[in-house]
Amino acid sequence: MAEDTITPGEPRRLSTGWRAALSSLMVIVAAASIAYRALVTGHIEQTAALFVGLPLLIGFLATHLTRARSAYGQVIRANVIFLAVAAPLLGEGSICLLMAAPLFIGVSMIGVAMYQSIRSRAVYAILALPLAAGWLQKKTGSFPPEPQSVRTRWEVSGSAAGWRKAVREAAPVAQNGSRFLALGFPLPLSYTMSGDGAEVRFARAEGVTGHWRVRCLPFATGVRFELIEDTTRIAHWMEMKESAVEVEESAGKVAVIQTTRFVPLLSPFWYFVPAQRFAVREAHRLALESWRMAVR
């Protein structure tokens, strides 16, 4: 009759292995947290120094400190722990984590491949590249972001005169129907006007409640809004400049055209700008629904 056998010392080795892996992950996350705080102190947390340099560091450390069968698995674990646990404690919110997670994990994977190819601790010198790029971008104005302009056009029912009146006046805020904006972006609570100024107050997001104050400049077919003050978390991602709303009437059809101009602040721009442009388009949709309530 066969009996199961347990090799003496096997539970101890298993337990020791888990403790070693957990300790390594804790060291990696702690090092990444310290590095993140250093980038914030140096005011380069919106550059490639964070979004490329930090995941590279996680990738190198995970490969160097762990002896798992799959270094890639350890890297994913380290990134998930840092993003889900450490980052919120350091002040980052859900939308930052969701937007940065694919980039973090992807760059970390590249870091693992580089470390395994070079097989030398000298690979850590590569970390100087994104750090230098981030410092140059922030301190010297190198690699300036390209200003963005997002334009949307919506055909609507009703009269052009009614829509022009609606976009020039305060309006109730419609319920957000965008799943993307619901991920954690600041959402408007109220929209009020006084003279030639307007204020949009936002719900709490990323640990901050804030507002937009704008100057309203009506013209023949619509209105232009110039941003005066932004105390929301949005100012951390992009610098809003102005937004124009034009109501166009042609062949019996009425269209609302919105054009928003902003400067992206998060680098690498090729990664973040598409998401920022999409967020602005979704914000246009929410504004349209708010004005539609006023037209009714």
Long-range contacts (C-beta under 8 A, 24 or more apart in sequence): 20-67, 21-66, 21-68, 21-74, 24-62, 24-65, 24-66, 24-74, 25-62, 25-66, 25-74, 25-77, 25-78, 25-81, 27-61, 27-65, 28-58, 28-61, 28-62, 28-65, 28-78, 28-82, 29-78, 29-81, 29-82, 29-85, 29-86, 31-57, 31-61, 32-57, 32-58, 32-61, 32-78, 32-82, 32-86, 33-82, 33-86, 33-89, 33-90, 36-86, 36-87, 36-90, 37-90, 39-134, 40-90, 42-135, 43-138, 44-131, 44-134, 44-135, 44-137, 44-138, 46-138, 46-236, 46-265, 46-266, 46-267, 47-130, 47-133, 47-134, 47-135, 47-137, 47-138, 47-267, 48-130, 48-133, 48-134, 48-137, 48-267, 48-268, 49-130, 49-131, 49-133, 49-134, 49-135, 50-134, 51-100, 51-103, 51-104, 51-107, 51-266, 51-267, 51-268, 51-271, 52-107, 52-130, 52-133, 52-268, 53-127, 53-129, 53-130, 53-131, 53-134, 54-104, 55-79, 55-103, 55-104, 55-105, 55-106, 55-107, 55-108, 55-111, 56-107, 56-108, 56-110, 56-111, 56-126, 56-127, 56-130, 57-111, 57-127, 58-82, 58-104, 58-108, 58-111, 59-107, 59-108, 59-109, 59-110, 59-111, 59-112, 59-114, 59-115, 60-111, 60-115, 60-123, 60-124, 60-127, 62-108, 62-112, 63-111, 63-112, 63-115, 63-116, 64-115, 64-121, 71-112, 71-115, 71-116, 72-109, 72-112, 75-105, 75-108, 75-109, 75-111, 75-112, 76-105, 76-108, 78-108, 79-104, 79-105, 79-108, 91-207, 92-206, 93-184, 93-205, 93-206, 93-207, 93-233, 94-183, 94-184, 94-206, 95-183, 95-184, 95-185, 95-205, 95-206, 96-184, 96-206, 98-183, 98-184, 99-272, 99-275, 103-268, 103-271, 134-267, 137-267, 143-267, 145-263, 145-264, 145-265, 145-267, 145-269, 146-264, 146-269, 147-241, 147-261, 147-262, 147-263, 148-261, 148-262, 148-263, 148-264, 148-273, 148-276, 148-277, 148-280, 149-259, 149-260, 149-261, 150-259, 150-260, 150-262, 150-277, 150-280, 150-281, 150-284, 151-257, 151-258, 151-259, 152-257, 152-258, 152-281, 152-284, 152-285, 153-255, 153-256, 153-257, 154-255, 154-256, 154-257, 154-258, 154-284, 154-285, 154-288, 155-253, 155-254, 155-255, 156-254, 156-255, 156-256, 156-288, 156-292, 156-295, 157-254, 158-254, 158-295, 159-254, 160-221, 160-247, 160-248, 160-249, 160-254, 162-295, 163-247, 163-254, 163-256, 163-291, 163-295, 164-221, 164-222, 164-247, 166-291, 166-292, 166-294, 166-295, 167-222, 167-223, 167-245, 167-247, 167-256, 167-291, 168-216, 168-218, 168-222, 168-223, 169-193, 169-294, 170-198, 171-290, 171-291, 171-293, 171-294, 172-290, 172-293, 172-294, 173-290, 174-286, 174-289, 174-290, 174-292, 174-293, 175-289, 176-286, 177-285, 177-286, 177-289, 178-282, 178-285, 178-286, 180-278, 180-279, 180-282, 181-279, 181-282, 181-283, 181-286, 185-234, 185-279, 186-210, 186-232, 186-233, 186-234, 188-286, 188-290, 191-290, 197-228, 198-225, 202-232, 205-232, 205-233, 206-233, 206-236, 207-233, 208-232, 208-233, 212-240, 221-246, 221-247, 221-248, 222-246, 222-247, 222-257, 236-265, 237-264, 237-265, 237-266, 237-272, 237-276, 238-262, 238-263, 238-264, 238-265, 238-266, 238-276, 239-263, 239-265, 245-287, 256-288, 256-291, 258-284, 258-287, 258-288, 260-284
